[in-house]
Amino acid sequence: MGKVQIYGNLASYFSKAEPFLFEDEFKNNLFWELAKVSRTRGNPTWAGNVFLHGKLSISSLITPSGYLLISEGAGEAIIRLAKYGKAKKWKIKGVTGSQESVGFFIREWLGKTGNLPAERKDFMIYSVPCDQIFKAFPEPTLEVVKPESWPRIQTWTTLFANESNPPVNANALLTISREMMKRGNLFLMRKEGVGACAMGGFGRSTPNSLVINEVFVPKELRGMGYGSELISGLIGEARRREVSKCILFSDFFGPKNLYERLGFEKVVPFCEQALD
């Protein structure tokens, strides 16, 4: 059935889990973010690995918000994790991971007759090498957001949150935007005769990538190529920081996805499934 190994602190957990997480670094990107967040907001409430035949096959955390984060890995190990959680009477609010990993867990957790709550967020994770050259788009000079630009950022972030599908919590996103600004990771793009026309930045990172976040162009300025130029500028900025790849989450699944047109590659379908 496999062995579930739990850890008393995040340092012990990561010393064992990180080499395994590196095997699918971009799929497992949220684990590194949780490691950073834990330094200021507290450790995950549970951290463990599942071993099959002596080999680490799944890594997992229960976040301070009560969501179970599951790595990429063997379905058999995920089923073992779900059985373990049920035996321990876990009280989790939801599950996050690749659609396949979440599916394995949910089917075992709820059983054949279990009904899923309606609330679910689906994304596609994309990646692109930072040496990718977007020949069709000039690389613009991006302006690091300063506090005096916060009123605009506040308005645009709120619009971004409301336009997301499903909508995300605007206050939570504003907290992320403010933190990105403090770290010099939030940018505005300006065009002559137009002024500020797009924003975006880096919300998270893994050891070998930056995660592009909050790419936004106001409705009245869309269809003019500003989003593509902004992405080109962000990739250029990542390249100057000597990062090898950029990744991002997109909740747009239509046929005209901006990132696919720019040459981004699909990494994995990802989801966040509520359980209560």
C-alpha positions in Angstrom: 0.0 0.0 0.0 2.9 2.4 0.4 4.4 4.2 3.4 3.3 7.7 4.5 6.2 9.6 6.1 5.4 12.8 8.0 7.7 15.5 9.2 7.7 17.8 12.2 9.0 20.9 10.5 9.2 22.3 7.0 13.0 22.1 6.9 13.0 18.4 7.4 10.3 17.9 4.9 12.0 19.9 2.2 15.4 18.2 2.7 13.7 15.0 1.6 11.0 16.3 -0.8 12.9 19.0 -2.8 15.0 16.6 -5.1 11.7 14.9 -6.0 9.8 18.1 -6.6 12.7 19.2 -8.9 11.8 16.4 -11.3 8.6 18.3 -12.2 9.7 21.8 -11.1 7.1 23.8 -13.0 4.2 21.5 -12.2 5.2 21.6 -8.5 5.9 25.4 -8.4 3.6 26.2 -5.6 5.6 24.2 -3.1 8.4 26.7 -3.2 6.0 29.6 -2.7 4.6 27.8 0.4 8.1 27.5 1.8 8.6 31.2 1.5 5.2 32.1 2.9 5.7 29.8 5.9 8.5 32.0 7.1 6.1 34.9 7.8 2.7 33.3 8.1 3.4 30.0 9.8 4.2 26.4 8.7 1.8 24.1 6.8 -0.4 22.2 9.2 0.8 18.9 7.8 3.7 17.8 5.5 4.5 14.4 4.2 5.7 12.1 1.5 4.3 8.8 0.2 6.8 6.1 -0.7 6.1 3.1 -2.9 8.6 0.2 -2.9 11.0 2.5 -1.0 10.8 5.3 -3.6 9.3 8.7 -3.0 6.2 8.9 -5.2 4.1 11.8 -4.0 4.8 14.9 -1.9 2.1 16.8 -0.2 1.3 19.7 2.2 -1.8 21.0 4.0 -1.6 24.7 3.7 -2.4 27.1 6.6 -5.7 27.9 4.7 -6.7 24.2 4.9 -6.1 23.2 1.3 -4.2 20.0 0.4 -1.4 20.6 -2.2 -0.5 17.5 -4.1 2.6 17.1 -6.2 2.8 15.4 -9.6 3.3 11.6 -9.1 2.0 8.1 -9.1 -1.8 7.7 -8.9 -1.3 4.7 -6.6 0.5 6.9 -4.1 -2.2 9.6 -4.3 -4.8 7.0 -3.5 -2.7 5.9 -0.5 -2.5 9.5 0.7 -6.3 9.8 0.5 -6.8 6.6 2.5 -4.3 7.9 5.1 -6.1 11.3 5.3 -9.5 9.6 5.8 -8.1 7.4 8.5 -6.6 10.4 10.3 -10.0 12.3 9.9 -8.4 15.2 8.1 -10.6 18.3 7.9 -9.5 19.9 4.6 -11.2 22.6 2.7 -10.1 21.6 -0.7 -7.4 20.1 -3.0 -4.9 21.8 -5.3 -2.6 20.2 -7.9 -2.7 19.0 -11.5 -6.1 17.9 -12.7 -4.9 14.3 -12.8 -3.5 14.3 -9.3 -6.6 16.0 -7.9 -8.8 13.6 -9.7 -7.1 10.5 -8.2 -7.4 12.0 -4.7 -11.0 13.2 -5.0 -12.3 9.8 -6.3 -10.8 8.0 -3.3 -11.7 10.7 -0.8 -15.4 11.0 -1.7 -16.0 7.4 -2.9 -18.3 6.4 -5.7 -21.4 8.2 -4.4 -19.7 11.4 -3.3 -20.8 14.7 -4.8 -18.4 17.5 -5.6 -19.1 21.1 -4.5 -19.6 23.4 -7.5 -16.6 25.7 -6.6 -13.6 24.8 -8.7 -10.9 26.9 -10.5 -9.2 25.5 -13.6 -5.9 26.8 -15.1 -3.3 25.9 -17.6 0.3 26.2 -16.6 2.5 27.5 -19.4 6.3 27.9 -19.7 8.7 29.6 -22.0 12.5 29.9 -22.2 13.8 33.3 -21.3 16.0 33.3 -24.4 12.9 33.1 -26.6 12.9 36.0 -29.0 9.5 37.5 -29.9 10.5 39.0 -33.2 7.1 40.3 -34.0 7.0 42.5 -30.8 9.5 45.1 -29.7 10.8 44.6 -26.1 9.5 47.7 -24.3 11.1 49.5 -21.4 9.0 48.6 -18.4 8.6 51.0 -15.4 8.9 49.5 -11.9 5.8 50.5 -10.0 6.3 53.1 -7.3 4.0 53.9 -4.4 2.7 57.0 -6.2 1.2 54.8 -8.9 -0.7 52.7 -6.4 -4.1 54.2 -7.1 -3.9 53.0 -10.7 -2.6 49.6 -9.6 -5.4 49.3 -7.1 -8.1 50.0 -9.7 -6.5 47.7 -12.3 -6.0 44.8 -9.8 -9.6 45.0 -8.7 -10.7 44.8 -12.4 -8.3 41.9 -13.0 -9.8 40.1 -10.0 -13.4 40.7 -11.1 -12.7 39.6 -14.7 -11.1 36.3 -13.6 -13.1 33.1 -14.2 -14.3 32.5 -11.6 -13.7 35.9 -9.9 -11.0 35.9 -7.3 -10.9 37.8 -4.0 -9.9 41.4 -4.8 -8.5 42.1 -1.4 -6.3 39.0 -1.5 -5.0 40.0 -4.9 -4.3 43.6 -3.8 -2.2 42.2 -1.0 -0.2 40.2 -3.6 0.1 43.3 -5.8 1.4 45.4 -2.9 4.0 42.7 -2.1 5.1 42.6 -5.7 5.5 46.3 -5.7 7.6 46.3 -2.5 9.9 43.7 -4.1 10.3 45.6 -7.3 8.5 42.9 -9.2 5.5 44.8 -10.5 5.7 46.8 -13.7 3.8 49.3 -15.8 4.2 49.7 -19.6 3.7 53.2 -21.1 3.3 54.1 -24.7 3.9 57.6 -26.1 0.6 59.4 -26.6 -1.3 56.7 -24.6 0.4 56.7 -21.2 0.2 53.6 -18.9 -1.5 50.9 -20.9 -0.6 47.6 -19.3 0.7 46.1 -16.0 2.2 42.8 -15.0 5.0 41.3 -13.0 6.5 38.4 -11.1 4.4 37.0 -8.3 6.3 33.8 -7.4 9.4 31.9 -8.2 11.0 28.5 -8.3 14.7 27.8 -8.2 14.9 28.1 -12.0 11.9 30.3 -13.0 9.9 33.4 -12.4 6.1 33.2 -12.3 4.4 35.9 -14.4 1.3 37.3 -12.7 -1.4 39.9 -13.1 -1.0 40.6 -16.8 -3.6 43.2 -17.4 -4.6 45.6 -20.2 -7.7 47.9 -19.7 -10.6 47.0 -21.9 -10.5 50.2 -24.0 -6.8 49.4 -24.9 -7.2 45.7 -25.8 -6.6 44.4 -29.3 -3.6 46.8 -29.9 -0.8 44.4 -29.1 0.0 45.9 -25.7 -0.4 42.6 -23.9 2.1 40.9 -26.2 4.6 43.8 -25.8 4.3 43.6 -22.0 5.0 39.8 -22.0 8.0 40.5 -24.2 9.2 43.0 -21.7 8.7 40.7 -18.7 10.6 37.9 -20.5 13.4 40.3 -21.2 13.5 41.4 -17.5 13.6 37.8 -16.4 16.5 37.2 -18.8 18.4 40.1 -17.3 17.9 38.5 -13.9 19.6 35.3 -15.3 16.4 33.2 -15.0 16.2 30.3 -17.4 12.4 30.1 -17.8 9.1 31.9 -17.0 5.9 30.2 -16.2 2.4 31.4 -15.7 -1.2 30.3 -14.9 -3.9 31.1 -17.4 -7.7 30.6 -16.8 -8.4 31.3 -20.5 -9.1 28.1 -22.5 -10.4 29.6 -25.7 -8.9 29.2 -29.2 -7.1 32.6 -29.2 -4.9 32.2 -26.1 -2.3 35.0 -26.1 0.4 32.8 -24.5 0.1 30.0 -27.1 0.3 32.5 -29.9 3.5 33.9 -28.4 5.1 30.4 -28.3 4.5 29.4 -24.6 4.2 25.6 -24.1 1.6 23.9 -22.1 2.9 22.3 -18.9 -0.1 20.8 -17.2 -3.8 21.5 -16.6 -4.1 22.6 -12.9 -7.1 23.0 -10.6 -8.2 24.0 -7.2 -11.2 22.0 -6.0 -13.2 23.0 -3.0 -14.5 20.3 -0.7 -16.8 22.4 1.6 
